[in-house]
Amino acid sequence: MKTSMITLAALLMTLTLGACGSTAVSGSQSLRVDTAVKIAKAVEANPDRAGAVLRENGMTADAYEDLMYDIAADPAMSAEFNSRMGG
């Protein structure tokens, strides 16, 4: 789980640094960002529950990592994620 937390932190930093040139996100993209933000905020609030938070949201660590990479690769989704995370 420690590796997953480090990966999550690295992805959040990538999103923070990479959110440039944003445009509007589509409905399906918005839902994906909603899920990522919900999980990120819950894990940020209680890192010891990271595994439980993922399970409660129907995700594995690998699936969440894939989602975060998808968001980081899309400028609009990245900007939306940052905005919702307060960045």
Long-range contacts (C-beta under 8 A, 24 or more apart in sequence): 1-50, 1-51, 1-61, 4-50, 4-61, 4-65, 5-43, 5-47, 5-50, 7-65, 8-40, 8-43, 8-50, 8-64, 8-65, 8-68, 11-65, 11-68, 11-69, 11-72, 12-40, 12-68, 12-85, 14-72, 15-68, 15-71, 15-72, 15-78, 15-81, 15-82, 15-85, 15-87, 16-82, 16-87, 18-72, 18-75, 18-78, 19-75, 19-78, 19-79, 19-81, 19-82, 19-87, 20-75, 20-79, 21-75, 21-79, 22-75, 22-76, 22-78, 22-79, 22-80, 23-75, 23-76, 24-76, 25-76, 25-77, 25-80, 29-74, 29-76, 29-77, 29-80, 30-80, 32-67, 32-70, 32-71, 32-77, 33-71, 33-77, 33-80, 33-81, 33-84, 34-84, 35-59, 35-67, 36-64, 36-67, 36-68, 36-71, 36-81, 37-81, 37-84, 37-85, 39-64, 40-81, 40-85, 41-85
